[in-house]
Amino acid sequence: MSLSETSTSSHSLVIIGSGPAGCTAAIYAARAGLDPLLITGAFPNLPGGQLTTTSEIENFPGFPEGIQGAELMERMRAQAERLGTTFVDDNVDRLDLGQGGRPFQLHLSERSEPIVARAVILATGAEALWLGAKGEELYKNRGVSACATCDGFFFRGADVIVVGGGDAAMEEADFLSKLARHVTLIHRREGFRASKAMLDRVLANPKISVESCTLIDEVVGDGKRMTGARLKSCKDGSLRDIDAQGMFVAIGRRPNTALVKDLPQVELDELGYLKVAPGTSHTSVPGLFAAGDACDPIYRQAIAAAASGCRAALDAKRFLSEVEKPV
């Protein structure tokens, strides 16, 4: 449904983001009688979230044969719509929290008048940081990944590369060493940001070799799958090729919280993730809730995002019940 077809611009609950967190929040909110409005495009404009760019998913419960990421999100959306959620394929350009609190106003790209909401769930997700190397985009989901937990299973017995120098890269390399034949850890600097314990574990692992002062100059392949990478020395600029069937980029993630980063009422951590009260989805603003990767720098899994979407919907329902009757 387009926004022009919506009968009212005032809603009890508006959900921003249509990944696993947003869709699950919509399912629970709809079943609770909140008649939620879900705005699909957030930051970046990616209806369905990052999961739509993932090929096969084998670790989401209920799909023993696996499922394509785009299909999983289509099913989640269909379920939320069947239960009464209104979907709007648009972007939120500005969120106005006002000076005196609720209701909130959401300004959309394709609508002149703002949407009014008694409560809002931010489920805008996060995005992996990429290298920008030649061939990287071509071979995403065809060898190039940003999540070993998600995709490592597909590389059993293969030679793989991990790029990064922090704890996340060490964790990815250690995890993959239990699946892959060999792991090559690539880092552009001599030193590492990782903790000593994590680094020592990697250095002591016979299935992991470390290439410091090295960059990925190009991801190479046969046009269908990645087959290797061209490495560039940061010391002398020399190039050499290595064989690899997979590459895992672990140089960080960026939460999609640009919508609220300049709002002093909303507390973010030092990395830009939304802060929530422990064990809840409550942000620092009453009536504003957070779910999914936008408030989770640790787990970054679809099932964890879905669980937090459930929690946000239940928190929003309880909040609205306590402060006012739903509109």
Sequence and secondary structure as in RCSB ss.txt:
>XXXX:A:sequence
MSLSETSTSSHSLVIIGSGPAGCTAAIYAARAGLDPLLITGAFPNLPGGQLTTTSEIENFPGFPEGIQGAELMER
MRAQAERLGTTFVDDNVDRLDLGQGGRPFQLHLSERSEPIVARAVILATGAEALWLGAKGEELYKNRGVSACATC
DGFFFRGADVIVVGGGDAAMEEADFLSKLARHVTLIHRREGFRASKAMLDRVLANPKISVESCTLIDEVVGDGKR
MTGARLKSCKDGSLRDIDAQGMFVAIGRRPNTALVKDLPQVELDELGYLKVAPGTSHTSVPGLFAAGDACDPIYR
QAIAAAASGCRAALDAKRFLSEVEKPV
>XXXX:A:secstr
  GGG S SEEEEEEE  SHHHHHHHHHHHHTT   EEEEE SS  TT GGGG  EE SSTT TT EEHHHHHHH
HHHHHHHTT EEEEEEEEEEE  SS  SEEEEETT SS EEEEEEEE   EEE     BTTTTTBTTTEES HHH
HGGGGTT EEEEE SSHHHHHHHHHHHTTSSEEEEE SSSS  S HHHHHHHHT TTEEEE SEEEEEEEESSSS
EEEEEEEETTT  EEEEE SEEEE S EEES TTTTT TTS B TTS B   TTS B SSTTEEE GGGG SS  
 HHHHHHHHHHHHHHHHHHHHHH    
